[in-house]
Amino acid sequence: MCLAVPARIIELDKDVAVVDAMGNRFRAKTTLVPEAKIGSLVLIHAGFAISLVDEEEARKTWEIIEQINDLRDESNDTSQ
């Protein structure tokens, strides 16, 4: 399964950004979203920012990811 995740651009050098997605930092190319700037929220897929996203949409997605992580952790706790 492929998933695009929202991340905030915290550093930007030409078309290479350092992004933060729920505390995880990594590099992503912004070639497909040239209007992106430091502070922008973007959807990251396969190492590329593919679109801008608003704060509310990013927050909702992060909450869903947290819920999935919580369920996974609960499942791991009961299987041990």
Secondary structure, DSSP 8 states (H G I E B T S, - for coil): ----EEEEEEEEETTEEEEEETTEEEEEE-TT-TT--TT-EEEEETTEEEEE--HHHHHHHHHHHHHHHHHHHHHHHHH-
